[in-house]
Amino acid sequence: MTGPPYRNPGTPPGLTAEDLRDPVRTLLAEPTARVHDFACEPIGYESWSRASDGLYLVRGTASSDQGDHTWEVVLKQIRHRRWRPSRRDLARQIDDGGDGPGDWAYWRREALALASPVPGTAAGRFAAVRCLGIVPLPGDRIRLWLEKVDGRPGDDWAAGELLDSAEALGGFHARSQRQRSADRTWWCRPFVEQAALQARFTLIERAADAAACADPALRRLFPRTTVTALQSLARGHDRAVRTLRSLPAGLVHRDLTPRNLFRSGGRTVAVDWGQVGQGPAGEDLATLVLSSAAAARLGPEDTLALAGAAAARHRAGAEAAGGPYDPDSVALAFRLVAAYHFGLPLVRLAERLLARDGASRQQAAEDADTRRRVDVMTTLLEAAQPDLRDLTRR
């Protein structure tokens, strides 16, 4: 079986009105609703999760004792797909190929999360997408029926909408820490603890090769100070993991990228709960801010400014929700996750550049967008160095 990324298979599943009856009745709150016409069309996506098996918009008409209705729902199909990554794959992918309940791509996790009351107990102005039904299918497949979120997608947000979402997220984190639920065997382990991240340490030598190569453009991108910062991530990894485990924890989504977020009716609605688990609030805040900053192609100064503003709004949201809130713990988790999750991938960029021939390599190394990306990742690596030194002294 080929590995990620996975794309929508495109062919709509063979649905019947009977398949749609229960989710449509739940959506409309009409127990007598009868589905008439309907159409199904694929929603394009590219996913790094092996559980992805198709995403579709289904719309149609129905009638009930209360009259006629039009409706729209989202169908998400998930499956168990085996994949055994090679050592080369492991250092370059998010998915480590594991099939255990704590592994990154555990295929049942999202269905288990949406079937549980856990996301709802902390909901407020940040909430999970409404689940309309979960249907097991033959062949290790599951069909999730979801409410279509009518709102502004994260890909189209302005900075103000991101900051509003950071505030809403702060309230969610405060409530989840107060109401911390019993551990679930299917909580996803943090990516900082996954084998795929640790495998990236093997590519640090490629950054060292870039720092020592004859190409001056490449040496400017990868100075020795950057290599030293990367090496400190590897040396301090065990201590960083222990530190993150020791911080106040609550429910975290772990995949708050723009494509998984919507602003609707003054709320932020999150889809794709496939990596949900327990962790420090700064883990989610880092993903929210840094994935959005990367999508907006912000430079290092603007990225840090956005992070500071988001942290302030996140704190305001947590305090308005009654806490608890430890700003130092949130900031520490943010910096460590930023370095390991968003700074360490610099080694893969070094590897790709070294694989090019001379002229192509120089052109790529001098590209403005490449320099911006390197500058941001280097800034995130450097921001965590005092923390790593402090952990070593402890």
N, C-alpha and C positions, 0 to 999 in steps of 0.2 A: 504494500500500500504506500503510495506516495505521501510525502509529508506536507506541511503547510507551505504557503497559504492555501486555504480552501475557498472556493467561490461558489456562489449560488448555482446549483445544478440547472436552474432555469426552467425545467419542465414542471408545470404545476402538478401537484398530486391529484389523483382521481377522487375528487370530493363529491359527496352527495348531499342532498338537503338534510338527510338524517344526521350526517356528520356535523352539520352546522346548527342543528336545532338547539342543543343545550347552550353552546356559547352565545348564540344570538338571544336566547331567552334570558340568559344572565345579563348580557349587555343592556338589553331593553328593560329589564325587570318586568318582563311580561311572560308569565308561565304558560300562556296559551299561544304564544307567537308561533306562526307557521312560515317557514322560509319558502319563498317562491323563486324568483330569478336571482342568480348570483354569478359572479365572474371572479377569477383568481389570476393575479399577475405577479411575477417575481419581483422582489426588491433586490437590487444589485448590492453585493457586498463582497468584501475580501476579509477572511477571518483567519486567525492563527490558532483557533481552537479546533481540535479534531471532532468536537461534538457538533459542529455546524453541519446542517444537512438541508438547508433551504429556508428562505424567508419570503413570505408572500403577503400581499394585500388582498383581502377578500371583501368584496362589497356586493350588496344586493338589496332586495326588498323582502318584507315580511308583513303579515297581517295578524291581528290579534283581536280579542274582544274589544279592545280600545281603539281599533282603527288600523290604518296602514302605516308602515314605517320603512325608512331607508336606513341602512346600517353599513358600518365598515369595521372589520376586525383584522388583526394581524395573526398570521399563522407562522409559528416558528417550529421547525422540525429539528430534532437533535437525535444523535445516534452514537453508538459505541463503534469507534473506528480504531483499530489497532495500528500502531506505528512504532517501529523500533529505530530510533535515530542512531546514526553512526557517530563516532567521536567528532567528526567534522561537523555534522548537523548540530550536535549538542551545544557546541560553542557558538553557534550562529542563530539558534532559534530560541523561542520562549518555551516551547513545549519540550519536556524531557522524555516524553514517551511513556511515562508511568500511568498505570491504570488504577492506582489505589485511591481511596476516598479523599486523601489529602493532597493528591497530585494536581498540578495546574489544570489539566484538561479532563478531570473526572466528569464523565458525560452525564451522570444523573444529578449533579449538584444544583443546577439552576432549577430543575423541576422540584427538587426537595426544598430549596429555599422558598420558591413561590408558593408551594403548598403549605409551608409552615407559617405560623403567625409572626415569626421573628422580624422581618422588615417592617411590618405594620406597627409593631409596638413602639418603634422610635419615629414613626412618620410624623411629619408636620408639613412645613413648606418644602421639605425634601422628602421624596417618597418613591417607592418602587412602582413600576408600571402595574396596572391592575391585571391580574390573571383571571381569565374567564373559564378556564378548563384545562385539565391535564389528562391526556389520553395515551396510555401505553399501546404500542403497536408491536406486531411480530418482528423478529429480527433485531432485537436490541435497539428499538427506536421509540421515541416519545414525541407526541404532538402537543405543543403548547399553544393555547388560544389566548391572545393578549388583546387588551383594549388598544385601539389606535390612538396615539397621543397627538391631539391637535394642538400644536404649539410650535415655537421657534426652535429648530434644531441647533445643537451646540456648534455646528460648523458655521452658523450664521450669526453667532452672538457678537455683540459689542462688549467692550470691557465692563460696562456697567452690569450687564446680564451675568457675566462670570462672577463679579463681586457679589451680586445678589445671591447667586448660587452658593458661593463660599459661606455666606452668612446662614443660609438655609441648612447647609451641610453641618455647620457648627452646632445648630440646634439638634440635628439628628444625632450627631456624635454624643452630645451631652446626655440626651435621653437614653441612648443605647448603653452608655456607661453606667447610668443610674439603674437601669433595668437589665443589667447583663444577664443574658439567658444561659442556660446550661450548655456545656460544650456539646457540639455535634461531631460525630465521627467524620462527617463530610465537609467540615470547614476546610477551606483551601489554605495551605501553608503560604506564608508570605513569599513573594518572588525572591526576596533576598535570601531565603533559605532553600530555594529550589536548586536542583542539580544543574539546570541549564544556566543559571547565573554563575555558579561556581566554575563551570566549564569555560566561561569567558576569560577567566584568569589565565588560561593557557595561551590566549592571544596577546597578552601584554608584551610578549617578546616581539610581536610584530610592530608595536608602537616603538619599542627600543630600536628595532631595525630601521624604522623611519627616521628616528632621531639621529642615527649614525650614518644614514645613506649619503650619497654624493649629491643628491638633488637639493639645492638650497631652499626651494619652495616647500618641499616636504619637511625639511628640518625646521623651518619657521613654524609650521603647523604643529610639530611634535618636538618641542624642546625637551631637554633632559629633565627639567622640573616637572613636566607633565608625566613623563615615564615614572619618576619617583612618586608622584601622587597616585598613579595607578598601582604601583607596587605596594603602597601603603594600604590600599583597599584590600589587596589579597592578604597581606600580613594581619590586618586588623579584622578580617571578616568574622571569625568566631566571636570576638569580643563585641563586634557590632550586633551580631545576631542576639547574643545574650542581653545586651543593653535594650534592644528593641522589644524583646520579650518581657523585660522588667517594667516597661512603661505602662501607664494606665491604658487599658484596652477596652474596646467596645466593638460594635459591628462596623465592618468596613467593606465597601463595595469592591475596591481594588482595580477597577477598570473604568474610571471616570474620564474617559476620552470624549472629545466632542461628539462623535457619532453615537454615543450612548446616552446623551443628555438632551432634554427638551425643557423649554420654559413654557408653561401653560397655566393661565389663570393665576399668576402670581406665585406659582410653585415651580420647583425643579423636579422633573420626573426622570428617573434613571431606569434604563432598560439593561438587559444582558447582565444578569446576576450570577454568571458562571464562575466567578472567582471570589465569591463572598466568603468572609470568615471573620475571625477576631483579630484585632490589631490596634495599634495606636492611631489616633486621629490624624497625626501628621502624615501617615502613609497615604490616606485618601487625598489630603490637601495637596500633597506633592503631585499626585497623578492628575488631579483636577487642573492645577495651575500650569504644570510644565508641559502636559500634552497639549493644552490649549495654546500656550506660548509658542510651542514648536509648530503647531498648525498655522499660527499667525505669522510665523517667521520673525519672531522678535529677537533682537540682539541681547547680549548679556545684561546690559544696564536696564533695558525695558523689562526683561524677564525678572530680574531681582526686584524692580519697582512693583511689578504686578504681584509678585509673591508677597512682598511686604503689605500691600494693600489688602490682598486676599486674607492674609493671616489676621489682620486687624478686624476684618468683617467676620471671619470665622469665629474669632473670640467673642465679638459682640453677639453673634447668634447663639453661641453656647451659654453666655451669661444671661441672655434674655430668656433662655429656656430653663434657667435655674441651675446650670452647671451640672457636674463639676467641670473645671477647666484648669489645666496646668500649662501655661504658655511656654514654659521652658521645655517641657516634655514634647509638646507639639512641634516646637521649633527644632529640637534635636532629631525627632523622627523625620521631619521634613528634610533636613540636611543629609541624613544618612541615606534615606531612600532616594533622594535626588542624586547623590553621588553614585550609588550602586545601580540604580535602575536607569537613570538618564545620563550619567556621566561615563560609566564603564563601557557602554556601546561605542565609545571613541575607538576602542581597539579594533572593532570590525571595520570602521572607516579606514584605519591605517592599513589593514589587510587588503581591502579593496583597492586602495590607491597603489600599494606596492605591486599588485598584480597587473597594473597597466604598463604599457611600454612608455619610454621616456617622454615623448611629446604629449601623449594623451595624459600621462600622469601630471606633468607640469600644468597643462591646461586645467585639469580637474582641481589641482591643489591651489591654483590661483583664482578659481571661481569664487565669486563673492558669496554665494549661498553656502558653499563648502566652508569658507572661512568663518562665516557667521555661526554655523553649526558647531564647528570646532571650538570657537570662542565660548559659546554657551556651555558646552560640555566641560570644557576646561575650567570655567568659572564654578560650575557645580562641584567638580572634583576638589578644587582649591578650598571651597567654602567648608567642606567636611574635614579638612586636614587638622585643624585645631581639636575637633572632637576626637578624631582617631588618636592623636597624640595624648589627649587627656585619658582616653580609655586605656591606652598602653601604660600610662603612669599609675592608673588605679590597679 
